[in-house]
Structures are given as C-alpha cells and as structure tokens.
Amino acid sequence: MRHIPLAILLAALAGCGNESQITPVSPVASRTVALDASDHGNTAVFPKGSRPYGADMATWADRESQWIYGQPLAHNPLIDQTGADCVREQTGQVWFIPRIAGPRVFSGSRTCTVPTGKAIFLEIGAYVNEWPCPDTSFHPAPGQSMYDFLLVDARNFMDGVTQLDVSLDGQALDDVLSYRFHSAALFSLTGDPTFEALDNCVTGTPQPAIVDGFFMMFKPLTPGEHTLRVFGTDVRGANKTYLYHLNVQ
C-alpha cells in the first residue's frame, strides 16, 4: 500500500466544497486467539476469541475494511471529522466506527447516533494492504505468496504501535494492545475510485487484500449518551486522541 500523507490530503479537502455494497468475505477462520485474563475485565466487549454474530474478529476487520474502501471519498466515514457520515451503508447487527483520519499528531471527535441493540465494532488503528499498486517493485519475492507478502508489509507498519488506551464512559479497558487481529486469508476489496486520492493502490476493481490492526467489538450499549476515547502512539511520532460521542436510541 502506498499512501498520500493524510495531512496533505486533508489540506486539499479543506479547499473543496464540500454506494457500494460490502463484498462478501471468504468464509475462512481467523488465527485462533486464546481467551486470557485481559478479556475478563473487559466485560463491555466481546472476548478476543469469540465469534459474535457468526464471525470472528479478523473477519469483522475484513468487512470493516471493505465498508470503508467502498465509500466515496467525499462522504467517507474515515474522512468524516464530525459524524455526519457515520450512518452511511450501516446494515445488520454490527455498527462500524472507523478511526478519524488526520495528521500524525492529532485530536478529533465525532458525534454519532447509533440504533439501540447494535454492537459497535471499533477500529482503533489498522493497515489495509491491497495489490497491485503503481509501484512496479511492490510485489511478492520469488516463492512468496501474495498473502504473506501483503501481511508482512502491513505487520512491519503495525508493529510500530507503542501504546493504545481505550475507555468507555471513563472506564479504561485492559490490555488494548492484545486486541490485534489480521486477515486469515486474502479477501476481495473493491475500493471506490475516488478513494485513490488517499490510497493510490486503489483501482476501482476487485483486488486481493489483507488487514492488520487493533479492533474491539462492544456489546450493544444501553440507550442514552456514551463516550468512547482512544489514545495511541507509535515509533514514528504519532500521538492521536479520538473521542466518539455516541447517542444510542
């Protein structure tokens, strides 16, 4: 994956005036994640090794990536800084909340209305890697599978995360760094053509892809107002705080 720096992208978007369906994920199992002590204190979220609503966490990560990439950039929930686009293409039992796109040092917030009874799949931070790309040197080594090639590239980036904190209504969750998942196999990703401005590997046609990142799925919240706070740093100097103000009704 070859990215345009988000700071440059957002500067370009600031000068401007202001659907696609999810592609089915291959029915494969994710890596097995054992239930450990860090799950027991995090009663607000589904355990790492569980299969909420019939799919494991890695498969939900694949689906969230397909949802993000399939949205036009002008109204993409990843770019959305306010929450105005958080309802786009939200279907089924699980409600996706992506991170907020911004520069390396950044604080942002969104306000979203979430229907009662929906689980919330929070993308804390992730790296989506698809192929091909304009860079002709971006390809597997001889004898290396496409899956291994894309996963190693994404893993090298995500291994740089040094700290992650997540809290719900002021209550911190335990051991957030252990909520890391990656695709168990290649999945098909069809990016909206306008998403190429953010990821120049997007072709607008189906591409093999993987995702590696940190995700939590929250059990349905009680009706009323809730706040999710995410803080993270990495070895490249990132320092980000996200606030999600959720009105469940």
Stockholm file with secondary structure:
# STOCKHOLM 1.0

chainA/1-249         MRHIPLAILLAALAGCGNESQITPVSPVASRTVALDASDHGNTAVFPKGSRPYGADMATWADRESQWIYGQPLAHNPLIDQTGADCVREQTGQVWFIPRIAGPRVFSGSRTCTVPTGKAIFLEIGAYVNEWPCPDTSFHPAPGQSMYDFLLVDARNFMDGVTQLDVSLDGQALDDVLSYRFHSAALFSLTGDPTFEALDNCVTGTPQPAIVDGFFMMFKPLTPGEHTLRVFGTDVRGANKTYLYHLNVQ
#=GR chainA/1-249 SS CCBCCHHHHHHHHHTSCCCCCCCCCCCCCCCCCCCCHHHHTCTTBCCTTCCGGGCCHHHHHHHHHHHHHTSCGGGCTTTCSSSTTTTTTCCSSEEEECCCCCCSEEEEEEEEEECTTCEEEEEEEEEEEESCCSCTTCSCCTTCCHHHHHHHHHHHHHTTEEEEEEEETTEECSCGGGCEEECSSCEEEECCGGGGGTBTTCCSSEEEEEEEEEEEEECCCCSEEEEEEEEEEETTCCEEEEEEEEEEC
#=GC SS_cons         CCBCCHHHHHHHHHTSCCCCCCCCCCCCCCCCCCCCHHHHTCTTBCCTTCCGGGCCHHHHHHHHHHHHHTSCGGGCTTTCSSSTTTTTTCCSSEEEECCCCCCSEEEEEEEEEECTTCEEEEEEEEEEEESCCSCTTCSCCTTCCHHHHHHHHHHHHHTTEEEEEEEETTEECSCGGGCEEECSSCEEEECCGGGGGTBTTCCSSEEEEEEEEEEEEECCCCSEEEEEEEEEEETTCCEEEEEEEEEEC
//
